C-alpha cells in the first residue's frame, strides 16, 4: 500500500542544540531524517513558505517520522495521510494467439499485425 504523507515543520531560525539553525540547514536536516526512514521512496519540500514535507513510500510510520522531526528540527504536525491511487494503462500492445489443432506440446503461434506498404521495393525499374 503506497501512501503519501504531508507534514508541516517549522524551519525558520529554530533554536536547536544550543545554537540557532538557519532555514536552509533545517530543511536539509529534515530531508535527511525523512529519507532515512524505512519505506520512504521520495521526499519533497512544498508549501508557499517551504515549510511542508511530502513523503511518498510504502509502509511509512507517520508518528515516528513526526516524532523524529520534532526532536531534531522543530515543531512538526501531520497535515494529511493519503493512500496513493493506482493508475491503469490502456495503451498496451496486445498479442492474439491463434487457436488451431492440438500442437502436441508446442507453444501456440503469436500473430502480429504488420503494416503493408504499397510502394515498390525496387526503384530502378
C-alpha positions in Angstrom: 0.0 0.0 0.0 1.7 3.2 -1.2 0.9 6.3 0.8 1.6 10.0 0.7 2.2 11.8 4.0 2.3 15.6 4.3 4.0 17.1 7.4 4.3 20.8 8.3 7.5 21.6 10.0 8.6 25.0 11.3 12.1 25.5 9.8 12.8 29.3 10.2 15.5 30.1 12.6 14.9 27.4 15.2 17.0 27.0 18.3 18.4 23.5 18.3 21.3 22.0 20.3 22.4 25.4 21.9 22.6 27.2 18.5 20.2 28.8 16.1 19.6 26.7 13.0 19.0 28.7 9.8 16.2 27.8 7.4 18.3 26.0 4.7 20.1 23.9 7.3 16.8 23.0 8.9 15.3 21.9 5.6 18.4 19.9 4.8 18.3 18.1 8.2 14.5 17.5 7.8 15.0 15.9 4.4 17.8 13.7 5.7 15.5 12.5 8.5 12.6 11.9 6.2 14.6 9.9 3.6 16.4 7.9 6.2 13.2 6.4 7.5 12.4 2.8 6.3 9.8 2.6 3.5 10.4 6.1 2.1 10.8 6.3 -1.7 10.8 10.0 -2.2 10.6 13.3 -0.2 9.9 16.8 -1.5 9.6 20.2 0.2 6.4 22.0 -0.7 4.3 24.9 0.5 4.4 28.6 0.0 7.0 29.1 2.8 8.7 25.8 2.1 7.5 24.5 5.4 5.8 21.3 4.3 7.5 17.9 3.6 5.7 15.5 1.3 6.9 11.9 1.8 5.9 9.1 -0.6 6.5 5.4 0.1 5.2 2.1 1.3 4.5 1.3 5.0 5.7 4.7 6.4 5.4 5.1 10.1 3.9 8.6 10.2 4.1 9.0 14.0 7.7 8.0 14.2 8.6 10.5 11.4 6.8 13.3 13.1 8.5 12.5 16.4 12.0 12.4 14.9 11.3 15.8 13.2 10.1 17.3 16.5 13.3 16.1 18.3 15.8 17.1 15.6 14.4 20.1 13.7 11.4 21.8 15.4 7.7 21.6 15.8 6.1 19.2 13.3 2.4 18.4 12.7 0.8 15.9 10.4 -1.3 17.6 7.7 -2.6 14.6 5.8 -2.1 10.9 5.1 -3.5 9.5 1.9 -3.3 6.3 0.0 -1.9 6.6 -3.5 -4.3 5.7 -6.3 -3.4 3.1 -8.9 -3.4 4.1 -12.5 -4.4 1.7 -15.2 -2.6 1.7 -18.5 -4.8 1.3 -21.5 -2.3 1.7 -24.4 -0.6 -1.6 -24.2 0.4 -4.0 -27.0 -1.9 -6.9 -27.2 -0.9 -10.3 -28.5 -3.6 -12.5 -30.1 -2.9 -16.2 -30.1 -4.3 -18.4 -32.9 -6.4 -21.3 -31.9 -5.9 -24.4 -34.1 -5.4 -28.1 -34.0 -3.6 -29.5 -31.0 0.1 -28.8 -31.2 1.4 -31.7 -29.2 3.3 -29.8 -26.6 4.5 -26.9 -28.8 3.6 -23.4 -27.8 0.9 -21.6 -29.7 1.8 -19.2 -32.5 1.7 -15.5 -31.8 0.1 -13.3 -34.5 1.4 -9.8 -35.0 -0.1 -7.2 -37.4 2.5 -6.0 -40.0 1.8 -2.7 -41.9 1.6 -3.0 -45.7 3.5 -0.7 -47.9 2.1 -0.1 -51.4 5.4 1.4 -52.8 7.5 -1.0 -54.9 10.7 -2.2 -53.2 12.9 -1.7 -56.3 13.1 1.8 -57.5 15.3 1.1 -60.6 12.6 -0.4 -62.7 
